[in-house]
Amino acid sequence: MASPMSDATYQVRVSGVLPDELIEELRDLTVSVEPPETVLHGTLPDQSAVVGLISRIHGLGLRLIEVRRLPADEDL
């Protein structure tokens, strides 16, 4: 039986470089530029936070490449 979703660590890949305004909003996440992509890594509190982040990326016209939930025991 699955436990309810709580804080989970995610890796989000976006094509190109994020605008400064979005980087400022995402100060709780690690942002690293790995040309030609930007990688966001960090903990999000729930599924609505994941959807909100994806919506924000889409609203800025950025191309989302991948969203991956990382295993709880994976250290980066």
N, CA, C and O atoms as a CHARMM CRD file, in Angstrom:
* protein
*
  304
    1    1 MET  N      0.84500  -1.18300   0.00000 PROA 1      0.00000
    2    1 MET  CA     0.00000   0.00000   0.00000 PROA 1      0.00000
    3    1 MET  C      0.88900   1.24400   0.00000 PROA 1      0.00000
    4    1 MET  O      1.78700   1.36100   0.83300 PROA 1      0.00000
    5    2 ALA  N      0.65000   2.14900  -0.90400 PROA 2      0.00000
    6    2 ALA  CA     1.46400   3.35600  -1.03300 PROA 2      0.00000
    7    2 ALA  C      1.12800   4.34500   0.06500 PROA 2      0.00000
    8    2 ALA  O     -0.02600   4.47900   0.47100 PROA 2      0.00000
    9    3 SER  N      2.14800   5.03000   0.53500 PROA 3      0.00000
   10    3 SER  CA     1.91700   6.06400   1.53900 PROA 3      0.00000
   11    3 SER  C      1.54900   7.36300   0.83000 PROA 3      0.00000
   12    3 SER  O      1.87500   7.53400  -0.34500 PROA 3      0.00000
   13    4 PRO  N      0.87700   8.27800   1.52000 PROA 4      0.00000
   14    4 PRO  CA     0.50700   9.54400   0.88400 PROA 4      0.00000
   15    4 PRO  C      1.75300  10.32400   0.47600 PROA 4      0.00000
   16    4 PRO  O      2.80000  10.22800   1.11700 PROA 4      0.00000
   17    5 MET  N      1.62400  11.08700  -0.58600 PROA 5      0.00000
   18    5 MET  CA     2.76600  11.85100  -1.08900 PROA 5      0.00000
   19    5 MET  C      3.10000  12.97800  -0.12000 PROA 5      0.00000
   20    5 MET  O      2.22100  13.72800   0.30200 PROA 5      0.00000
   21    6 SER  N      4.35800  13.08800   0.22200 PROA 6      0.00000
   22    6 SER  CA     4.83700  14.20600   1.01700 PROA 6      0.00000
   23    6 SER  C      5.99700  14.82700   0.25400 PROA 6      0.00000
   24    6 SER  O      6.15900  14.58300  -0.94200 PROA 6      0.00000
   25    7 ASP  N      6.80300  15.62700   0.94000 PROA 7      0.00000
   26    7 ASP  CA     7.94700  16.23900   0.26000 PROA 7      0.00000
   27    7 ASP  C      8.70300  15.20300  -0.56500 PROA 7      0.00000
   28    7 ASP  O      9.01500  14.11400  -0.08200 PROA 7      0.00000
   29    8 ALA  N      8.98700  15.54900  -1.79400 PROA 8      0.00000
   30    8 ALA  CA     9.72400  14.65400  -2.67800 PROA 8      0.00000
   31    8 ALA  C     10.74200  15.48400  -3.45000 PROA 8      0.00000
   32    8 ALA  O     10.53800  16.67300  -3.69400 PROA 8      0.00000
   33    9 THR  N     11.83300  14.83900  -3.82700 PROA 9      0.00000
   34    9 THR  CA    12.88700  15.52000  -4.57300 PROA 9      0.00000
   35    9 THR  C     12.66700  15.30500  -6.06700 PROA 9      0.00000
   36    9 THR  O     12.39700  14.19400  -6.52300 PROA 9      0.00000
   37   10 TYR  N     12.78900  16.39400  -6.81100 PROA 10     0.00000
   38   10 TYR  CA    12.54700  16.36300  -8.25000 PROA 10     0.00000
   39   10 TYR  C     13.74100  16.93000  -8.99700 PROA 10     0.00000
   40   10 TYR  O     14.51200  17.73500  -8.47400 PROA 10     0.00000
   41   11 GLN  N     13.86500  16.48400 -10.23200 PROA 11     0.00000
   42   11 GLN  CA    14.81700  17.06400 -11.17900 PROA 11     0.00000
   43   11 GLN  C     13.99300  17.48900 -12.38900 PROA 11     0.00000
   44   11 GLN  O     13.27100  16.68400 -12.97800 PROA 11     0.00000
   45   12 VAL  N     14.11300  18.76500 -12.75000 PROA 12     0.00000
   46   12 VAL  CA    13.35600  19.32000 -13.87100 PROA 12     0.00000
   47   12 VAL  C     14.35000  19.88500 -14.87400 PROA 12     0.00000
   48   12 VAL  O     15.20200  20.70000 -14.52000 PROA 12     0.00000
   49   13 ARG  N     14.24100  19.45300 -16.12500 PROA 13     0.00000
   50   13 ARG  CA    15.12800  19.93800 -17.19300 PROA 13     0.00000
   51   13 ARG  C     14.32600  20.83100 -18.14200 PROA 13     0.00000
   52   13 ARG  O     13.23500  20.47700 -18.58900 PROA 13     0.00000
   53   14 VAL  N     14.90200  21.99400 -18.43100 PROA 14     0.00000
   54   14 VAL  CA    14.27300  22.98200 -19.30500 PROA 14     0.00000
   55   14 VAL  C     15.27900  23.35400 -20.38200 PROA 14     0.00000
   56   14 VAL  O     16.46700  23.50100 -20.09700 PROA 14     0.00000
   57   15 SER  N     14.81600  23.50700 -21.61000 PROA 15     0.00000
   58   15 SER  CA    15.68800  23.90300 -22.70400 PROA 15     0.00000
   59   15 SER  C     16.10000  25.36200 -22.53700 PROA 15     0.00000
   60   15 SER  O     15.27000  26.22200 -22.24200 PROA 15     0.00000
   61   16 GLY  N     17.38200  25.62700 -22.72700 PROA 16     0.00000
   62   16 GLY  CA    17.86400  27.00400 -22.67400 PROA 16     0.00000
   63   16 GLY  C     18.15400  27.48100 -21.26200 PROA 16     0.00000
   64   16 GLY  O     18.32200  26.68300 -20.34000 PROA 16     0.00000
   65   17 VAL  N     18.20900  28.79500 -21.11200 PROA 17     0.00000
   66   17 VAL  CA    18.52800  29.43100 -19.83600 PROA 17     0.00000
   67   17 VAL  C     17.26400  30.09600 -19.29500 PROA 17     0.00000
   68   17 VAL  O     16.52000  30.73400 -20.04000 PROA 17     0.00000
   69   18 LEU  N     17.03200  29.94200 -18.00300 PROA 18     0.00000
   70   18 LEU  CA    15.85000  30.54100 -17.38400 PROA 18     0.00000
   71   18 LEU  C     16.03400  32.03500 -17.19600 PROA 18     0.00000
   72   18 LEU  O     17.14400  32.49900 -16.93300 PROA 18     0.00000
   73   19 PRO  N     14.93700  32.80300 -17.33200 PROA 19     0.00000
   74   19 PRO  CA    15.02700  34.24000 -17.06000 PROA 19     0.00000
   75   19 PRO  C     15.31100  34.47900 -15.57000 PROA 19     0.00000
   76   19 PRO  O     14.92000  33.67800 -14.72100 PROA 19     0.00000
   77   20 ASP  N     15.99100  35.58300 -15.26700 PROA 20     0.00000
   78   20 ASP  CA    16.33700  35.91300 -13.88000 PROA 20     0.00000
   79   20 ASP  C     15.12100  35.94000 -12.96800 PROA 20     0.00000
   80   20 ASP  O     15.21100  35.52900 -11.81100 PROA 20     0.00000
   81   21 GLU  N     13.97100  36.42200 -13.47500 PROA 21     0.00000
   82   21 GLU  CA    12.77000  36.50600 -12.63200 PROA 21     0.00000
   83   21 GLU  C     12.33300  35.11900 -12.15100 PROA 21     0.00000
   84   21 GLU  O     11.88100  34.97300 -11.01600 PROA 21     0.00000
   85   22 LEU  N     12.46300  34.11400 -12.99700 PROA 22     0.00000
   86   22 LEU  CA    12.07800  32.75700 -12.59800 PROA 22     0.00000
   87   22 LEU  C     13.10600  32.17300 -11.64400 PROA 22     0.00000
   88   22 LEU  O     12.73800  31.49300 -10.68600 PROA 22     0.00000
   89   23 ILE  N     14.38000  32.42200 -11.88400 PROA 23     0.00000
   90   23 ILE  CA    15.42100  31.93800 -10.98300 PROA 23     0.00000
   91   23 ILE  C     15.20400  32.51000  -9.58000 PROA 23     0.00000
   92   23 ILE  O     15.38100  31.80100  -8.58900 PROA 23     0.00000
   93   24 GLU  N     14.82700  33.77200  -9.49300 PROA 24     0.00000
   94   24 GLU  CA    14.55300  34.39400  -8.19600 PROA 24     0.00000
   95   24 GLU  C     13.37600  33.70200  -7.49600 PROA 24     0.00000
   96   24 GLU  O     13.41400  33.47800  -6.28600 PROA 24     0.00000
   97   25 GLU  N     12.34100  33.36800  -8.25600 PROA 25     0.00000
   98   25 GLU  CA    11.17500  32.68200  -7.68400 PROA 25     0.00000
   99   25 GLU  C     11.53600  31.28500  -7.18300 PROA 25     0.00000
  100   25 GLU  O     10.91100  30.77300  -6.25500 PROA 25     0.00000
  101   26 LEU  N     12.53800  30.67500  -7.79600 PROA 26     0.00000
  102   26 LEU  CA    12.89900  29.29200  -7.49000 PROA 26     0.00000
  103   26 LEU  C     14.08600  29.20100  -6.53800 PROA 26     0.00000
  104   26 LEU  O     14.84100  28.23000  -6.59000 PROA 26     0.00000
  105   27 ARG  N     14.26100  30.17400  -5.68800 PROA 27     0.00000
  106   27 ARG  CA    15.44400  30.21400  -4.82800 PROA 27     0.00000
  107   27 ARG  C     15.55300  29.01000  -3.89400 PROA 27     0.00000
  108   27 ARG  O     16.63200  28.75700  -3.35800 PROA 27     0.00000
  109   28 ASP  N     14.46700  28.25900  -3.68300 PROA 28     0.00000
  110   28 ASP  CA    14.53000  27.06300  -2.84100 PROA 28     0.00000
  111   28 ASP  C     15.06700  25.85600  -3.60100 PROA 28     0.00000
  112   28 ASP  O     15.35100  24.82000  -2.99900 PROA 28     0.00000
  113   29 LEU  N     15.20600  25.98400  -4.92400 PROA 29     0.00000
  114   29 LEU  CA    15.72000  24.89000  -5.74100 PROA 29     0.00000
  115   29 LEU  C     17.14200  25.20500  -6.19700 PROA 29     0.00000
  116   29 LEU  O     17.52700  26.36900  -6.30800 PROA 29     0.00000
  117   30 THR  N     17.90500  24.16900  -6.45700 PROA 30     0.00000
  118   30 THR  CA    19.23600  24.35100  -7.03700 PROA 30     0.00000
  119   30 THR  C     19.06400  24.51300  -8.54200 PROA 30     0.00000
  120   30 THR  O     18.41700  23.68800  -9.18800 PROA 30     0.00000
  121   31 VAL  N     19.63700  25.56400  -9.09700 PROA 31     0.00000
  122   31 VAL  CA    19.55400  25.83100 -10.53100 PROA 31     0.00000
  123   31 VAL  C     20.95700  25.71500 -11.10600 PROA 31     0.00000
  124   31 VAL  O     21.86700  26.43700 -10.70000 PROA 31     0.00000
  125   32 SER  N     21.12500  24.79400 -12.06100 PROA 32     0.00000
  126   32 SER  CA    22.43300  24.67300 -12.70300 PROA 32     0.00000
  127   32 SER  C     22.25300  24.65300 -14.21500 PROA 32     0.00000
  128   32 SER  O     21.37800  23.97100 -14.75000 PROA 32     0.00000
  129   33 VAL  N     23.09900  25.41500 -14.88100 PROA 33     0.00000
  130   33 VAL  CA    23.04500  25.48500 -16.33700 PROA 33     0.00000
  131   33 VAL  C     24.00200  24.43100 -16.88000 PROA 33     0.00000
  132   33 VAL  O     25.19900  24.44900 -16.59500 PROA 33     0.00000
  133   34 GLU  N     23.45100  23.51800 -17.66500 PROA 34     0.00000
  134   34 GLU  CA    24.22200  22.46400 -18.32800 PROA 34     0.00000
  135   34 GLU  C     23.88300  22.56300 -19.80700 PROA 34     0.00000
  136   34 GLU  O     23.05100  21.80500 -20.30600 PROA 34     0.00000
  137   35 PRO  N     24.53000  23.50600 -20.52200 PROA 35     0.00000
  138   35 PRO  CA    24.16100  23.77700 -21.91200 PROA 35     0.00000
  139   35 PRO  C     23.92200  22.49800 -22.71600 PROA 35     0.00000
  140   35 PRO  O     24.70200  21.54900 -22.63300 PROA 35     0.00000
  141   36 PRO  N     22.84200  22.48100 -23.49300 PROA 36     0.00000
  142   36 PRO  CA    21.92300  23.58600 -23.78000 PROA 36     0.00000
  143   36 PRO  C     20.70500  23.62200 -22.86500 PROA 36     0.00000
  144   36 PRO  O     19.66100  24.14200 -23.25900 PROA 36     0.00000
  145   37 GLU  N     20.81200  23.08400 -21.65800 PROA 37     0.00000
  146   37 GLU  CA    19.66900  22.99300 -20.74800 PROA 37     0.00000
  147   37 GLU  C     19.95500  23.67300 -19.41800 PROA 37     0.00000
  148   37 GLU  O     21.10000  23.95400 -19.06200 PROA 37     0.00000
  149   38 THR  N     18.86000  23.92700 -18.69600 PROA 38     0.00000
  150   38 THR  CA    18.95300  24.33400 -17.30300 PROA 38     0.00000
  151   38 THR  C     18.30300  23.23300 -16.48700 PROA 38     0.00000
  152   38 THR  O     17.22500  22.74900 -16.83500 PROA 38     0.00000
  153   39 VAL  N     18.95500  22.83700 -15.40500 PROA 39     0.00000
  154   39 VAL  CA    18.44400  21.76700 -14.55700 PROA 39     0.00000
  155   39 VAL  C     18.07400  22.33900 -13.19800 PROA 39     0.00000
  156   39 VAL  O     18.88100  23.00800 -12.55100 PROA 39     0.00000
  157   40 LEU  N     16.84800  22.07000 -12.77500 PROA 40     0.00000
  158   40 LEU  CA    16.37600  22.45900 -11.44500 PROA 40     0.00000
  159   40 LEU  C     16.35500  21.20600 -10.59900 PROA 40     0.00000
  160   40 LEU  O     15.94700  20.14400 -11.06800 PROA 40     0.00000
  161   41 HSD  N     16.79100  21.32000  -9.35900 PROA 41     0.00000
  162   41 HSD  CA    16.82400  20.15900  -8.48200 PROA 41     0.00000
  163   41 HSD  C     16.43100  20.61000  -7.08200 PROA 41     0.00000
  164   41 HSD  O     16.95900  21.59300  -6.56100 PROA 41     0.00000
  165   42 GLY  N     15.50200  19.88200  -6.48300 PROA 42     0.00000
  166   42 GLY  CA    15.14100  20.21600  -5.11400 PROA 42     0.00000
  167   42 GLY  C     13.85800  19.55500  -4.68600 PROA 42     0.00000
  168   42 GLY  O     13.26000  18.76400  -5.41500 PROA 42     0.00000
  169   43 THR  N     13.45200  19.90300  -3.47600 PROA 43     0.00000
  170   43 THR  CA    12.26900  19.30800  -2.86500 PROA 43     0.00000
  171   43 THR  C     11.05300  20.19000  -3.10500 PROA 43     0.00000
  172   43 THR  O     11.10100  21.40700  -2.92800 PROA 43     0.00000
  173   44 LEU  N      9.97200  19.55300  -3.50700 PROA 44     0.00000
  174   44 LEU  CA     8.68900  20.24400  -3.66900 PROA 44     0.00000
  175   44 LEU  C      7.70200  19.59300  -2.70100 PROA 44     0.00000
  176   44 LEU  O      7.72200  18.37600  -2.51600 PROA 44     0.00000
  177   45 PRO  N      6.83900  20.40300  -2.08200 PROA 45     0.00000
  178   45 PRO  CA     5.99800  19.89400  -1.00100 PROA 45     0.00000
  179   45 PRO  C      4.88300  18.93800  -1.41600 PROA 45     0.00000
  180   45 PRO  O      4.50700  18.05400  -0.64700 PROA 45     0.00000
  181   46 ASP  N      4.35400  19.11100  -2.62300 PROA 46     0.00000
  182   46 ASP  CA     3.23600  18.26000  -3.03900 PROA 46     0.00000
  183   46 ASP  C      3.04800  18.34700  -4.55000 PROA 46     0.00000
  184   46 ASP  O      3.75000  19.08500  -5.24100 PROA 46     0.00000
  185   47 GLN  N      2.08600  17.57700  -5.04000 PROA 47     0.00000
  186   47 GLN  CA     1.87400  17.51600  -6.48700 PROA 47     0.00000
  187   47 GLN  C      1.42100  18.85300  -7.05300 PROA 47     0.00000
  188   47 GLN  O      1.76000  19.18100  -8.19100 PROA 47     0.00000
  189   48 SER  N      0.66800  19.63000  -6.29400 PROA 48     0.00000
  190   48 SER  CA     0.23000  20.92700  -6.81700 PROA 48     0.00000
  191   48 SER  C      1.42100  21.86700  -7.02100 PROA 48     0.00000
  192   48 SER  O      1.39000  22.70800  -7.91900 PROA 48     0.00000
  193   49 ALA  N      2.46200  21.73800  -6.20500 PROA 49     0.00000
  194   49 ALA  CA     3.67200  22.54500  -6.39700 PROA 49     0.00000
  195   49 ALA  C      4.38800  22.14200  -7.68800 PROA 49     0.00000
  196   49 ALA  O      4.94100  22.99000  -8.38800 PROA 49     0.00000
  197   50 VAL  N      4.37300  20.84900  -7.99400 PROA 50     0.00000
  198   50 VAL  CA     4.99000  20.36200  -9.24300 PROA 50     0.00000
  199   50 VAL  C      4.22000  20.92000 -10.43900 PROA 50     0.00000
  200   50 VAL  O      4.82000  21.42500 -11.38900 PROA 50     0.00000
  201   51 VAL  N      2.90800  20.83000 -10.39100 PROA 51     0.00000
  202   51 VAL  CA     2.06700  21.34300 -11.47500 PROA 51     0.00000
  203   51 VAL  C      2.24000  22.85700 -11.60700 PROA 51     0.00000
  204   51 VAL  O      2.28500  23.37700 -12.72200 PROA 51     0.00000
  205   52 GLY  N      2.33700  23.55800 -10.49500 PROA 52     0.00000
  206   52 GLY  CA     2.54400  25.00900 -10.52800 PROA 52     0.00000
  207   52 GLY  C      3.85800  25.37700 -11.19100 PROA 52     0.00000
  208   52 GLY  O      3.92000  26.32600 -11.97200 PROA 52     0.00000
  209   53 LEU  N      4.91200  24.62800 -10.88300 PROA 53     0.00000
  210   53 LEU  CA     6.21300  24.88300 -11.49500 PROA 53     0.00000
  211   53 LEU  C      6.15800  24.63800 -13.00400 PROA 53     0.00000
  212   53 LEU  O      6.67600  25.43600 -13.78600 PROA 53     0.00000
  213   54 ILE  N      5.53400  23.54200 -13.40300 PROA 54     0.00000
  214   54 ILE  CA     5.40000  23.23600 -14.83200 PROA 54     0.00000
  215   54 ILE  C      4.58500  24.32300 -15.53300 PROA 54     0.00000
  216   54 ILE  O      4.93100  24.74400 -16.63700 PROA 54     0.00000
  217   55 SER  N      3.51500  24.77400 -14.90300 PROA 55     0.00000
  218   55 SER  CA     2.68400  25.83500 -15.48800 PROA 55     0.00000
  219   55 SER  C      3.46500  27.13400 -15.64400 PROA 55     0.00000
  220   55 SER  O      3.32700  27.83400 -16.64700 PROA 55     0.00000
  221   56 ARG  N      4.27700  27.45000 -14.65300 PROA 56     0.00000
  222   56 ARG  CA     5.08800  28.68300 -14.70800 PROA 56     0.00000
  223   56 ARG  C      6.09700  28.60900 -15.85600 PROA 56     0.00000
  224   56 ARG  O      6.28200  29.57800 -16.59300 PROA 56     0.00000
  225   57 ILE  N      6.74600  27.45100 -16.00000 PROA 57     0.00000
  226   57 ILE  CA     7.70900  27.25300 -17.08800 PROA 57     0.00000
  227   57 ILE  C      7.00100  27.39900 -18.43100 PROA 57     0.00000
  228   57 ILE  O      7.49600  28.07900 -19.33000 PROA 57     0.00000
  229   58 HSD  N      5.84600  26.76000 -18.56400 PROA 58     0.00000
  230   58 HSD  CA     5.07000  26.82900 -19.80400 PROA 58     0.00000
  231   58 HSD  C      4.62100  28.26800 -20.08400 PROA 58     0.00000
  232   58 HSD  O      4.68800  28.73000 -21.22300 PROA 58     0.00000
  233   59 GLY  N      4.16400  28.97300 -19.04600 PROA 59     0.00000
  234   59 GLY  CA     3.67300  30.34500 -19.19300 PROA 59     0.00000
  235   59 GLY  C      4.73900  31.30500 -19.68200 PROA 59     0.00000
  236   59 GLY  O      4.42600  32.32500 -20.29500 PROA 59     0.00000
  237   60 LEU  N      6.00300  30.98300 -19.41200 PROA 60     0.00000
  238   60 LEU  CA     7.10900  31.82300 -19.88400 PROA 60     0.00000
  239   60 LEU  C      7.57100  31.42800 -21.28500 PROA 60     0.00000
  240   60 LEU  O      8.51200  32.01200 -21.82400 PROA 60     0.00000
  241   61 GLY  N      6.90800  30.43800 -21.86800 PROA 61     0.00000
  242   61 GLY  CA     7.25300  30.01300 -23.21800 PROA 61     0.00000
  243   61 GLY  C      8.51800  29.16800 -23.28200 PROA 61     0.00000
  244   61 GLY  O      9.12700  29.03300 -24.34300 PROA 61     0.00000
  245   62 LEU  N      8.90900  28.59900 -22.14700 PROA 62     0.00000
  246   62 LEU  CA    10.10400  27.75400 -22.12100 PROA 62     0.00000
  247   62 LEU  C      9.72400  26.32000 -22.48000 PROA 62     0.00000
  248   62 LEU  O      8.58300  25.90200 -22.28300 PROA 62     0.00000
  249   63 ARG  N     10.68400  25.57800 -23.00500 PROA 63     0.00000
  250   63 ARG  CA    10.41600  24.18900 -23.40900 PROA 63     0.00000
  251   63 ARG  C     10.85100  23.23800 -22.30400 PROA 63     0.00000
  252   63 ARG  O     12.03400  23.12600 -21.98400 PROA 63     0.00000
  253   64 LEU  N      9.86800  22.55800 -21.73100 PROA 64     0.00000
  254   64 LEU  CA    10.11600  21.57100 -20.69200 PROA 64     0.00000
  255   64 LEU  C     10.62000  20.29200 -21.34000 PROA 64     0.00000
  256   64 LEU  O      9.99300  19.78100 -22.26800 PROA 64     0.00000
  257   65 ILE  N     11.73600  19.77100 -20.86900 PROA 65     0.00000
  258   65 ILE  CA    12.31700  18.55800 -21.42700 PROA 65     0.00000
  259   65 ILE  C     11.95100  17.34200 -20.58800 PROA 65     0.00000
  260   65 ILE  O     11.57000  16.30300 -21.12600 PROA 65     0.00000
  261   66 GLU  N     12.06800  17.47300 -19.26200 PROA 66     0.00000
  262   66 GLU  CA    11.84700  16.31300 -18.40000 PROA 66     0.00000
  263   66 GLU  C     11.51900  16.75300 -16.98100 PROA 66     0.00000
  264   66 GLU  O     12.07400  17.72800 -16.47500 PROA 66     0.00000
  265   67 VAL  N     10.60100  16.01300 -16.34100 PROA 67     0.00000
  266   67 VAL  CA    10.34800  16.14600 -14.91100 PROA 67     0.00000
  267   67 VAL  C     10.50600  14.74900 -14.33900 PROA 67     0.00000
  268   67 VAL  O      9.83800  13.81100 -14.77500 PROA 67     0.00000
  269   68 ARG  N     11.38900  14.61500 -13.36400 PROA 68     0.00000
  270   68 ARG  CA    11.64000  13.29100 -12.80300 PROA 68     0.00000
  271   68 ARG  C     11.61100  13.36100 -11.28800 PROA 68     0.00000
  272   68 ARG  O     12.28600  14.19500 -10.68400 PROA 68     0.00000
  273   69 ARG  N     10.82600  12.48200 -10.67200 PROA 69     0.00000
  274   69 ARG  CA    10.83500  12.34900  -9.22200 PROA 69     0.00000
  275   69 ARG  C     11.95900  11.38400  -8.87100 PROA 69     0.00000
  276   69 ARG  O     12.00200  10.25500  -9.36100 PROA 69     0.00000
  277   70 LEU  N     12.86000  11.83800  -8.02500 PROA 70     0.00000
  278   70 LEU  CA    14.02100  11.03000  -7.67400 PROA 70     0.00000
  279   70 LEU  C     13.70600  10.11500  -6.48900 PROA 70     0.00000
  280   70 LEU  O     12.93200  10.48400  -5.60600 PROA 70     0.00000
  281   71 PRO  N     14.29500   8.94300  -6.47200 PROA 71     0.00000
  282   71 PRO  CA    14.09200   8.03300  -5.33900 PROA 71     0.00000
  283   71 PRO  C     14.52200   8.70900  -4.03500 PROA 71     0.00000
  284   71 PRO  O     15.45400   9.51300  -4.02100 PROA 71     0.00000
  285   72 ALA  N     13.85200   8.38200  -2.96700 PROA 72     0.00000
  286   72 ALA  CA    14.13200   9.00200  -1.66700 PROA 72     0.00000
  287   72 ALA  C     15.56000   8.78900  -1.20600 PROA 72     0.00000
  288   72 ALA  O     16.09900   9.61700  -0.47200 PROA 72     0.00000
  289   73 ASP  N     16.18700   7.69300  -1.62300 PROA 73     0.00000
  290   73 ASP  CA    17.53400   7.40300  -1.15900 PROA 73     0.00000
  291   73 ASP  C     18.62600   7.86200  -2.12000 PROA 73     0.00000
  292   73 ASP  O     19.79700   7.54500  -1.91200 PROA 73     0.00000
  293   74 GLU  N     18.26300   8.60600  -3.17200 PROA 74     0.00000
  294   74 GLU  CA    19.25900   9.07200  -4.14400 PROA 74     0.00000
  295   74 GLU  C     19.84900  10.39300  -3.69400 PROA 74     0.00000
  296   74 GLU  O     19.12300  11.38000  -3.57500 PROA 74     0.00000
  297   75 ASP  N     21.12400  10.43500  -3.44400 PROA 75     0.00000
  298   75 ASP  CA    21.81800  11.64700  -3.04800 PROA 75     0.00000
  299   75 ASP  C     22.48800  12.26300  -4.25000 PROA 75     0.00000
  300   75 ASP  O     23.16600  11.57100  -5.00900 PROA 75     0.00000
  301   76 LEU  N     22.30400  13.58100  -4.43600 PROA 76     0.00000
  302   76 LEU  CA    22.96900  14.29300  -5.53100 PROA 76     0.00000
  303   76 LEU  C     23.83700  15.38000  -4.97700 PROA 76     0.00000
  304   76 LEU  O     24.48600  16.09900  -5.73600 PROA 76     0.00000
